[in-house]
Amino acid sequence: MLKPVDPVEGSFGKSAGLYRLRSRLSAAEIPAFRVVSLDEWRSSRTCFLRECQDELGQHLLAVRSDAASEDQVHSSQAGRFRSQLNVEPHRLEAAIDDVFESLPGLPDDQVMVQTMITDVAMAGVASTHRIHDGAPWYCIELSTGDSATVTAGRSTGRMHAIRREAVGHPQALAQLSTSVRQALDLLREIEDLHRGQPIEIEFALGAAQVDMAPPSLYLFQVRPIVQTQWAWPSARIALPDAGFLCEPDPCAEVAGPQTVLSLMADWNPAELLGSHPRPLALSLFQHLISDQVWWQARAEMGYASPPEPAASLLHVWQGRPMVDVRRSANSLLPAGLGSELRGRLVQHVISALQARPELHDKVEFEVYRTIRDLKRRSDLRAQWVDVLGVDGWGQWEAALGRLAHSLTSTAPDSMFGQHWDRICKLSLGSVASPGSLDWPARLRRSRLGSHSFSVLARLAFIGEAQLRSAVQRGALTPERAFQIKASARQRFAHLLPFGLVGAGAALRPGAFDILQRPVPACVSIEDQDLGCESRACFLSPAEDRDLTALLGESELPLTACAWVAFVQATASAREWAKQVFSAELSMALELIATGFEDIGLDRETASWLSLEQLAADPALGRESRASWADQAHEACAVHAGQAHQMVSPVLWHPAQRDVVDSFNTLPNFVGQRVAEGPLVIEPRPDHPAAALHHAVVLLQQADPGFDWLFNHPIAGLITVWGGANSHMAIRCAEQGLAAAIGCGEHVLLKARKARRATIDPAGGGLWLH
């Protein structure tokens, strides 16, 4: 565990730290400020206001709390007291009164009045270590706008992290922008002045006044990092080699000279597993989907065949399930394309993600095409001829057209009809013998279901891509497209045999996670809450006319009504196929959990074992108990070591081992313990106290205005917006509270329909159920 270095007397406290640095700092400017104690304010406020006017002028002002208990080594009290920004001089007296009212009223409490910097281009917070566990990374978060956009959690900044051991490496520093490099230089200078004490700073970069000149840098605050929850290995951790990113695939038939790894491309494993899953969950996903099934299902549909039977989609990097985008792109090429054309298409995807890595979870909508849709062919030709050449474009477009012609159908003998029939039969088999199978048999049935689910999910994606293109062409409004999808389940309820999922079947919020307890599965579509009015969707005459024209233009052999039926059927079937294969998986996991209980082990132990280790003794015999306990302990230690290595959600160069860029794509997890409880969304201070006990609270912002929540024994915190260094992240880290900060608006939408939530900071998982 890191031991704090005793700071020089007077170096901490909001104004004291700035006073000490003011004459010694070279990397940044500290805006002018004045400080007044509570006693001085009571006895001579007029004099102090005159001093502010004389020394700070008529500029806008920031009035900040400077309590004796703030920004100390033992407690930061971040965000607990009030501050007021953009205060006009004639309002200064009232603003100071307001801030003093929020302070404890101790004799040493002060208020600081500071010149407001108005030419801010970017604001940021930075720390010498990762705040919640002390991992050895310089962490810098930048966001456009004033400093409150990061610290108050009103937006999610872009996080950069530099491994401390690599901070002098030219390759690492070359990856940093000028702004990040400036912030790093400032952070390291202040760290040196504080003799290595772990610290956090708030700063801003001004707008550059001269072209090509670096922007001015302003320092607002320095605080020590409270280290009560820190524990990381003192031994140096060896990082794996990443040279393979710039090399051809081991399978010679896989096109592309280099690759990109992504946490959220293709099957989006970060959403299904969390960004750092435990061995059992990861190995189950690999066995059921990413080792073989994913590519075999696509080959059956008419896409390229896998180069070998076990061509894996995932590359597990530091325990993170990263999608190999090169292999993903190869698997979505129509069968029969020549090697040169395949290489150009794959390289286009790789180059596009290297240029815009923030698109890694939107590759198939923003970067690539996997089916013929309803977009204007002349526009597509103009876009792709430069990439593929005239002949290459023609071959690819024709192949996509053949795929669309064969796959866009719901007939019984179509790809959809065949796999929907298999899913129904698999489900009815579960009903016939719900308790007669052991866990390996349940897993085999789940694998059969995952294959059909893979096909149906790909068909649903085809429908979604075509639906989006219909909206882009103006044949449907976004609202009508939503209605078409929302009414899908009710309209196709007749496709389901009675008891589709199976009597006694149970699902779990994290399908692959044995730690999640199962909940009863729904039996029929009618029982599902669609979140909107459920009704059949009928096309207007104008919609029918426009869609018919677009379908004809794209040479798709469907009427408008038949095409809508395809979109709805595939969207509905995807959800129910997932439920069937997940139900089989859930039953397998419960059988494993029960078997472990019989030999004196628990779910926690099982979660640290891989499927391969369990398969060595499928009967779960007592003779394996000791070895499994040892293997679980070892896996837990490895996982803990990996957790201290930060990983970018997108990787394409070996130097990215040392420099992490968040690209604004993943939540910022805080804490070590798993938090699970009822979900409470945006409570007010008058919310019934009993309802907050052991609840997971969801807020839109990581704002210090919600500091009152820490007076209640909540289990965890989720925020829609906010960064790793927001006030709420700091407070949660200090109190050891599990939190997922800055999850994005989509989480709020999902939460509206959820009753409970689980946060797994170490596993990088957030579950709403």
ChimeraX attribute file (.defattr): number of C-alpha atoms within 10 A of each C-alpha:
attribute: neighborCount
match mode: 1-to-1
recipient: residues
	/A:1	13
	/A:2	16
	/A:3	9
	/A:4	15
	/A:5	12
	/A:6	12
	/A:7	16
	/A:8	12
	/A:9	9
	/A:10	12
	/A:11	21
	/A:12	23
	/A:13	22
	/A:14	24
	/A:15	25
	/A:16	17
	/A:17	20
	/A:18	22
	/A:19	16
	/A:20	16
	/A:21	18
	/A:22	16
	/A:23	10
	/A:24	11
	/A:25	16
	/A:26	12
	/A:27	18
	/A:28	20
	/A:29	16
	/A:30	19
	/A:31	15
	/A:32	13
	/A:33	19
	/A:34	17
	/A:35	19
	/A:36	20
	/A:37	18
	/A:38	19
	/A:39	15
	/A:40	14
	/A:41	20
	/A:42	11
	/A:43	10
	/A:44	11
	/A:45	16
	/A:46	12
	/A:47	12
	/A:48	17
	/A:49	19
	/A:50	12
	/A:51	13
	/A:52	22
	/A:53	15
	/A:54	10
	/A:55	12
	/A:56	20
	/A:57	13
	/A:58	13
	/A:59	16
	/A:60	18
	/A:61	25
	/A:62	22
	/A:63	26
	/A:64	23
	/A:65	28
	/A:66	27
	/A:67	26
	/A:68	18
	/A:69	18
	/A:70	22
	/A:71	26
	/A:72	18
	/A:73	22
	/A:74	14
	/A:75	17
	/A:76	20
	/A:77	18
	/A:78	19
	/A:79	21
	/A:80	19
	/A:81	20
	/A:82	19
	/A:83	20
	/A:84	16
	/A:85	17
	/A:86	14
	/A:87	19
	/A:88	14
	/A:89	17
	/A:90	12
	/A:91	10
	/A:92	20
	/A:93	16
	/A:94	11
	/A:95	23
	/A:96	25
	/A:97	14
	/A:98	16
	/A:99	20
	/A:100	24
	/A:101	13
	/A:102	14
	/A:103	20
	/A:104	13
	/A:105	15
	/A:106	13
	/A:107	12
	/A:108	14
	/A:109	19
	/A:110	26
	/A:111	24
	/A:112	20
	/A:113	28
	/A:114	22
	/A:115	23
	/A:116	21
	/A:117	19
	/A:118	14
	/A:119	15
	/A:120	21
	/A:121	16
	/A:122	23
	/A:123	24
	/A:124	28
	/A:125	29
	/A:126	28
	/A:127	27
	/A:128	28
	/A:129	22
	/A:130	24
	/A:131	29
	/A:132	28
	/A:133	23
	/A:134	22
	/A:135	24
	/A:136	21
	/A:137	25
	/A:138	23
	/A:139	28
	/A:140	29
	/A:141	27
	/A:142	25
	/A:143	22
	/A:144	18
	/A:145	18
	/A:146	20
	/A:147	21
	/A:148	18
	/A:149	24
	/A:150	31
	/A:151	31
	/A:152	23
	/A:153	27
	/A:154	20
	/A:155	23
	/A:156	31
	/A:157	29
	/A:158	19
	/A:159	25
	/A:160	21
	/A:161	27
	/A:162	26
	/A:163	20
	/A:164	16
	/A:165	12
	/A:166	16
	/A:167	16
	/A:168	10
	/A:169	11
	/A:170	10
	/A:171	15
	/A:172	19
	/A:173	19
	/A:174	12
	/A:175	17
	/A:176	18
	/A:177	10
	/A:178	13
	/A:179	16
	/A:180	21
	/A:181	15
	/A:182	18
	/A:183	29
	/A:184	25
	/A:185	14
	/A:186	21
	/A:187	25
	/A:188	17
	/A:189	16
	/A:190	23
	/A:191	17
	/A:192	10
	/A:193	16
	/A:194	20
	/A:195	13
	/A:196	15
	/A:197	21
	/A:198	23
	/A:199	22
	/A:200	26
	/A:201	22
	/A:202	24
	/A:203	26
	/A:204	28
	/A:205	27
	/A:206	18
	/A:207	16
	/A:208	14
	/A:209	11
	/A:210	8
	/A:211	7
	/A:212	7
	/A:213	9
	/A:214	15
	/A:215	20
	/A:216	19
	/A:217	22
	/A:218	21
	/A:219	23
	/A:220	21
	/A:221	18
	/A:222	26
	/A:223	25
	/A:224	26
	/A:225	28
	/A:226	26
	/A:227	21
	/A:228	18
	/A:229	17
	/A:230	19
	/A:231	14
	/A:232	16
	/A:233	13
	/A:234	10
	/A:235	6
	/A:236	7
	/A:237	11
	/A:238	6
	/A:239	12
	/A:240	10
	/A:241	10
	/A:242	16
	/A:243	12
	/A:244	14
	/A:245	18
	/A:246	15
	/A:247	12
	/A:248	16
	/A:249	17
	/A:250	8
	/A:251	12
	/A:252	9
	/A:253	13
	/A:254	22
	/A:255	23
	/A:256	26
	/A:257	15
	/A:258	20
	/A:259	27
	/A:260	23
	/A:261	27
	/A:262	27
	/A:263	30
	/A:264	24
	/A:265	22
	/A:266	19
	/A:267	18
	/A:268	18
	/A:269	23
	/A:270	24
	/A:271	16
	/A:272	21
	/A:273	24
	/A:274	26
	/A:275	26
	/A:276	26
	/A:277	26
	/A:278	26
	/A:279	23
	/A:280	23
	/A:281	24
	/A:282	26
	/A:283	19
	/A:284	21
	/A:285	20
	/A:286	19
	/A:287	17
	/A:288	22
	/A:289	23
	/A:290	22
	/A:291	19
	/A:292	19
	/A:293	26
	/A:294	26
	/A:295	30
	/A:296	22
	/A:297	23
	/A:298	22
	/A:299	19
	/A:300	12
	/A:301	20
	/A:302	20
	/A:303	23
	/A:304	19
	/A:305	21
	/A:306	22
	/A:307	15
	/A:308	12
	/A:309	12
	/A:310	13
	/A:311	18
	/A:312	21
	/A:313	25
	/A:314	24
	/A:315	17
	/A:316	14
	/A:317	18
	/A:318	19
	/A:319	21
	/A:320	26
	/A:321	26
	/A:322	26
	/A:323	27
	/A:324	22
	/A:325	27
	/A:326	23
	/A:327	25
	/A:328	19
	/A:329	25
	/A:330	24
	/A:331	24
	/A:332	21
	/A:333	25
	/A:334	25
	/A:335	19
	/A:336	14
	/A:337	16
	/A:338	11
	/A:339	12
	/A:340	12
	/A:341	20
	/A:342	23
	/A:343	17
	/A:344	17
	/A:345	22
	/A:346	26
	/A:347	20
	/A:348	18
	/A:349	22
	/A:350	24
	/A:351	14
	/A:352	17
	/A:353	23
	/A:354	18
	/A:355	10
	/A:356	12
	/A:357	23
	/A:358	16
	/A:359	20
	/A:360	27
	/A:361	19
	/A:362	14
	/A:363	20
	/A:364	19
	/A:365	15
	/A:366	11
	/A:367	15
	/A:368	16
	/A:369	19
	/A:370	23
	/A:371	27
	/A:372	23
	/A:373	25
	/A:374	25
	/A:375	20
	/A:376	14
	/A:377	14
	/A:378	8
	/A:379	9
	/A:380	12
	/A:381	16
	/A:382	12
	/A:383	12
	/A:384	17
	/A:385	14
	/A:386	11
	/A:387	15
	/A:388	21
	/A:389	13
	/A:390	13
	/A:391	11
	/A:392	21
	/A:393	20
	/A:394	15
	/A:395	16
	/A:396	25
	/A:397	21
	/A:398	14
	/A:399	22
	/A:400	21
	/A:401	19
	/A:402	17
	/A:403	19
	/A:404	23
	/A:405	16
	/A:406	14
	/A:407	19
	/A:408	24
	/A:409	23
	/A:410	19
	/A:411	11
	/A:412	12
	/A:413	11
	/A:414	14
	/A:415	20
	/A:416	24
	/A:417	14
	/A:418	15
	/A:419	22
	/A:420	26
	/A:421	16
	/A:422	17
	/A:423	28
	/A:424	21
	/A:425	14
	/A:426	22
	/A:427	27
	/A:428	20
	/A:429	15
	/A:430	24
	/A:431	18
	/A:432	11
	/A:433	11
	/A:434	16
	/A:435	12
	/A:436	9
	/A:437	14
	/A:438	14
	/A:439	20
	/A:440	18
	/A:441	13
	/A:442	23
	/A:443	23
	/A:444	16
	/A:445	21
	/A:446	24
	/A:447	21
	/A:448	18
	/A:449	27
	/A:450	26
	/A:451	25
	/A:452	25
	/A:453	31
	/A:454	23
	/A:455	26
	/A:456	30
	/A:457	21
	/A:458	21
	/A:459	27
	/A:460	24
	/A:461	20
	/A:462	23
	/A:463	24
	/A:464	20
	/A:465	21
	/A:466	21
	/A:467	24
	/A:468	19
	/A:469	19
	/A:470	22
	/A:471	17
	/A:472	15
	/A:473	16
	/A:474	13
	/A:475	22
	/A:476	21
	/A:477	15
	/A:478	15
	/A:479	9
	/A:480	16
	/A:481	18
	/A:482	13
	/A:483	18
	/A:484	22
	/A:485	20
	/A:486	22
	/A:487	19
	/A:488	25
	/A:489	27
	/A:490	19
	/A:491	20
	/A:492	17
	/A:493	15
	/A:494	11
	/A:495	16
	/A:496	18
	/A:497	14
	/A:498	14
	/A:499	15
	/A:500	25
	/A:501	31
	/A:502	23
	/A:503	18
	/A:504	16
	/A:505	24
	/A:506	22
	/A:507	23
	/A:508	23
	/A:509	19
	/A:510	24
	/A:511	23
	/A:512	23
	/A:513	25
	/A:514	24
	/A:515	19
	/A:516	18
	/A:517	15
	/A:518	20
	/A:519	14
	/A:520	12
	/A:521	17
	/A:522	20
	/A:523	18
	/A:524	18
	/A:525	19
	/A:526	13
	/A:527	9
	/A:528	11
	/A:529	11
	/A:530	16
	/A:531	9
	/A:532	10
	/A:533	10
	/A:534	16
	/A:535	14
	/A:536	15
	/A:537	19
	/A:538	13
	/A:539	16
	/A:540	9
	/A:541	9
	/A:542	11
	/A:543	17
	/A:544	16
	/A:545	14
	/A:546	18
	/A:547	25
	/A:548	20
	/A:549	16
	/A:550	20
	/A:551	20
	/A:552	15
	/A:553	13
	/A:554	17
	/A:555	16
	/A:556	20
	/A:557	16
	/A:558	17
	/A:559	16
	/A:560	20
	/A:561	15
	/A:562	14
	/A:563	22
	/A:564	21
	/A:565	20
	/A:566	24
	/A:567	26
	/A:568	24
	/A:569	26
	/A:570	30
	/A:571	25
	/A:572	25
	/A:573	26
	/A:574	21
	/A:575	15
	/A:576	24
	/A:577	29
	/A:578	20
	/A:579	25
	/A:580	29
	/A:581	28
	/A:582	26
	/A:583	28
	/A:584	30
	/A:585	31
	/A:586	30
	/A:587	25
	/A:588	23
	/A:589	29
	/A:590	18
	/A:591	19
	/A:592	23
	/A:593	21
	/A:594	16
	/A:595	21
	/A:596	20
	/A:597	12
	/A:598	13
	/A:599	14
	/A:600	10
	/A:601	18
	/A:602	17
	/A:603	19
	/A:604	14
	/A:605	21
	/A:606	26
	/A:607	24
	/A:608	23
	/A:609	25
	/A:610	19
	/A:611	20
	/A:612	14
	/A:613	14
	/A:614	17
	/A:615	11
	/A:616	10
	/A:617	12
	/A:618	15
	/A:619	14
	/A:620	19
	/A:621	12
	/A:622	14
	/A:623	10
	/A:624	14
	/A:625	14
	/A:626	11
	/A:627	11
	/A:628	18
	/A:629	17
	/A:630	13
	/A:631	17
	/A:632	20
	/A:633	15
	/A:634	14
	/A:635	19
	/A:636	18
	/A:637	13
	/A:638	13
	/A:639	20
	/A:640	16
	/A:641	16
	/A:642	19
	/A:643	21
	/A:644	20
	/A:645	18
	/A:646	21
	/A:647	23
	/A:648	22
	/A:649	25
	/A:650	28
	/A:651	25
	/A:652	22
	/A:653	17
	/A:654	17
	/A:655	19
	/A:656	18
	/A:657	21
	/A:658	24
	/A:659	26
	/A:660	25
	/A:661	23
	/A:662	21
	/A:663	18
	/A:664	17
	/A:665	23
	/A:666	20
	/A:667	26
	/A:668	25
	/A:669	27
	/A:670	31
	/A:671	26
	/A:672	20
	/A:673	17
	/A:674	18
	/A:675	22
	/A:676	22
	/A:677	19
	/A:678	21
	/A:679	26
	/A:680	23
	/A:681	19
	/A:682	14
	/A:683	15
	/A:684	10
	/A:685	11
	/A:686	6
	/A:687	11
	/A:688	10
	/A:689	13
	/A:690	10
	/A:691	14
	/A:692	20
	/A:693	14
	/A:694	17
	/A:695	24
	/A:696	24
	/A:697	23
	/A:698	24
	/A:699	20
	/A:700	22
	/A:701	25
	/A:702	31
	/A:703	23
	/A:704	20
	/A:705	15
	/A:706	18
	/A:707	18
	/A:708	11
	/A:709	17
	/A:710	12
	/A:711	8
	/A:712	14
	/A:713	14
	/A:714	23
	/A:715	24
	/A:716	28
	/A:717	28
	/A:718	32
	/A:719	30
	/A:720	24
	/A:721	27
	/A:722	32
	/A:723	35
	/A:724	31
	/A:725	32
	/A:726	31
	/A:727	27
	/A:728	31
	/A:729	32
	/A:730	22
	/A:731	24
	/A:732	19
	/A:733	25
	/A:734	25
	/A:735	14
	/A:736	19
	/A:737	23
	/A:738	28
	/A:739	32
	/A:740	30
	/A:741	30
	/A:742	31
	/A:743	23
	/A:744	19
	/A:745	13
	/A:746	9
	/A:747	18
	/A:748	18
	/A:749	10
	/A:750	12
	/A:751	19
	/A:752	13
	/A:753	13
	/A:754	16
	/A:755	13
	/A:756	18
	/A:757	25
	/A:758	28
	/A:759	29
	/A:760	24
	/A:761	25
	/A:762	23
	/A:763	23
	/A:764	22
	/A:765	22
	/A:766	28
	/A:767	22
	/A:768	19
	/A:769	16
